[in-house]
Amino acid sequence: MAGTSRVAKRAGYLVLVVLLLGVTGMAAKQKYSVHDKTRPNPPVVTPAAQFGQPPSDAIVLFNGKDLSQWRSDRGNAPAAWKIVDDDYMVVPPKAGGIHTEKVFGNCQLHIEWKTPEGVPPEVTDQKRSNGGVFFMGRYEIQVLDSYTDDNYKTNKTYADGQAAAIYGSHPPMVNASRKAGEWQTYDIVFLRPLFDDQGNVVRKARVTVLHNGVCVHNNIEIEGTTSHKVKAKYTPHKEGPLGLQDHGNPMAFRNIWIRELPEQPYLIE
């Protein structure tokens, strides 16, 4: 009985130590009381005068003037997409995709895009003006001509591959596409995934997407790296670039800016 008692005491001490360490760890993060006037106020950001334009803390990735922020996916050479009218860039034939020179994690992205006019109506599915926006070089929001005025009778693709889909995973909640030749917008808030020291996912990536001002994904988990006809899965990685895909179509892009976003831990004690 005495041996059992000593074991029980040791177990009790261990539990107490774990609890104390847990409380100490929690207390270290809980720095402020509710409405604590010593808590620092956030930085001041000047919003743009016009909706869709960059606020004062944004990084302008493309303003119609040059491609200095971008590199080619082929050998990391300077980006070779064509700038038109000091306004937008177009994917030339066989140019390859491009990516930002700078890498990003959590972010807010604004990008405007346009599919070409005059594509024959018999060209449908994934062949109808295809592209993509890649976060961290691996998580894709699809770009496609998904406009329909006949409930998909003449222009249909698989749901998780149409415009604004998290490609191969989640269709958008609604189809907010405009006609070919009309400018469209994505406003996207992206939360990066986190991995432990063993490479296990401890937080999946999340994304909120507004397509032409309409919420089509609401803080939804991304299931892993985008693949074609393969279920998405995670592999550990660090921050990565923003990428624009060349899928063999003359897609147009303009007014691209991004804001780096911090983590937001809960700090109320």
MOJOFEN-V846297 format. One line per field, one symbol per residue. ss: DSSP state (H for helix, E for strand, - for the rest). psi: psi as a letter, one per 40 degrees, with the letter a starting at -180 (. if undefined). burial: b if it has 24 or more other ideal C-beta (glycine too) atoms within 12 Angstrom, else e. A space follows every 50 residues. Layout:
ss->???
psi->???
burial->???
//
This chain:
ss->-HHHHHHHHHHHHHHHHHHHHHHHHHHHH--E------------------ --------EEEE-------EEE-----E---EEE---EEE-------EEE EEEE--EEEEEEEE----------HHH--EEEEEE---EEEEEE------ --------HHH----E---E-------------EEEEEEEE--EE----- EEE--EEEEEE--EEEEEEEE---E-------E------EEEEE------ -EEEEEEEEE-------E-
psi->dddddddddddddddddddddddddddddgeiihfheehiiiihhhiidh heihideihhdheedifdeiiiegefiihfihhhffdiiihihfdiiiii diiibhihhhihihiiiehidehaaeeggiaihhhfeehhhihigehhef fedegiiideeiheihhechiidihfiiiheihiihhhhhhiiiiadeei hehiiiihhhhfehhehgfihheahhihfhhiiiiiiaiiihihihfeig iiiighiihhhiigihfh.
burial->eeeeeeeeeeeeeeeeeeeeeeeeeeeeeeeeeeeeeeeeeeeeeeeeee ebebeeebbbbbbeeebebbbbbeeeeebbbebeeeebbbbeeebbbbbb eebbbbbbbbbbbbbbeebeeeebebebbbbbbbbbbbbbbbbbbbbbee eeeebebeebbbbbbbbbbbbbeebbbbebeeebbbbbbbbbbeeeeeee eeebbbbbbbbbeeebbeebebbbbbeeeeebebeeeeebbbbbbbbebb bbbbbbbbbbeeeeeeeee
//
